[in-house]
Amino acid sequence: MTFIYLTLGCLLLVASSLLLRHASSASRRLSLLVFCVATACFIAVYGNIAGVFIAVPAALLIGLLTAFLLGKKPQN
């Protein structure tokens, strides 16, 4: 069960990072919602305080990874 929560949390963080690449307000709010669900997955594994301290750096690292892999957002 731990593996499922960690995998789901990481995939949700990737989805959150990809949603932030769009400029619309709905996309940003959906990204926040996805990030909160990912944080809940990490909290389920690590507990209340540690889950938040794991989710935030993981989101930053996945955001950097997304930026490096996909590059700059294309201009319309």
Secondary structure by P-SEA (a helix, b strand, c coil): caaaaaaaaaaaaaaaaaaaccccaaaaaaaaaaaaaaaaaaaacccaaaaaaaaaaaaaaaaaaaaaaccccccc
